[in-house]
């Protein structure tokens, strides 16, 4: 018999976070989170997203042992502003037992119905900056710190429960040696002169901070048309600046501004922390922090975000970003670049990378079911 319990106490929330560590203890491809940071995600005092969203965590037990987990999420900004009448579910992990999956998702369904929502979708987090999707292809590729990993039976369970694919995401990698940058280099100077633009490179985090709010504003503008988009609030901007921008190498953030010093494009790249996170097994202290710091010099990188103001899209501005990154990567001896999940139907973004000789390494989907 499956017993479902809401995780409320500190002990239960820690158990919720730690469950995948046992489920994937023998996996070469799962990338564990930092336990202390993951716990903060579910705390209103440390995650400003929860000022406009609510989350309920559930653990599944069988024979007195934890066998699954799921988070039920309602983002009230999404429900209120976009008439997206859905409940999200994320952080879904379970043993290969359809009864466990059924019981967990029934909890999500009951919460959605109690709030008069019309459908459920997942796995997704609170917003576009969170992890997304069940892995459907590429189980033999190591994950990243910004993606979930899962066994193939997750998809089988969702299909058995009559969930339908809602969105598909693709992940690609590029060998630095294969990147054809000549077209971007030729276009870079033409576009700069035509639109009176200039690129900003940084070596100190303090120098980029005056542009940080502008970057998040531009993120909101450039990503607004994508499905499931929820805008970053002012409170979240302050949180993200402290959590991420202080952590990312400043030379891996590129901005493009116009003659009025308005931000028109940005790109954010992160070193690959995957191997370091596997080594530290969720614990920063006492020695984990050294592995993380060492990983900042990794020769593998992940493209995290790229955005162009709607008025400058389809005008070649991306060439300025790509050329700036290429010069930095060359100086640092980068060997491999990966892209984080991109919507499969976002053909405009995929077209930008055609000269990078992309190799498809992963596919993932979110699934939907009417309530």
ABEGO torsion letter per residue (X at the ends): XBBBBBBABAAAAAAAAAAAAAAAAABAABBBBBAAAAAAAABAAABAAAAABBBBBBBBBBGGBBABBBBBBBBAAAAAAAGBBBBBBBGBBBBBBAAAAAAAAAAAAAAAAAAGBABBBOBBBABAABBBEBBABGAABBBBAABBBBBAAAAAAAAAAGBBBABBBBBBBBBAAABBAAAAAAAAAAAAAAAGBBBBBBABAAAAAAAAAAAAAAAAAAAAABBGBBBBBAAAAAAAAAAAAAABBAAABBBBBBAAGBBABBBBBBBBAAAAAAAAGGBAOAAAAAAAAAAAABABBBBABBBBBAAABGAGAAAAAAAAAAAAAAAAGBABBBBBBBBAABAAAAAAAAAAGBBBABBBBBBBBBX
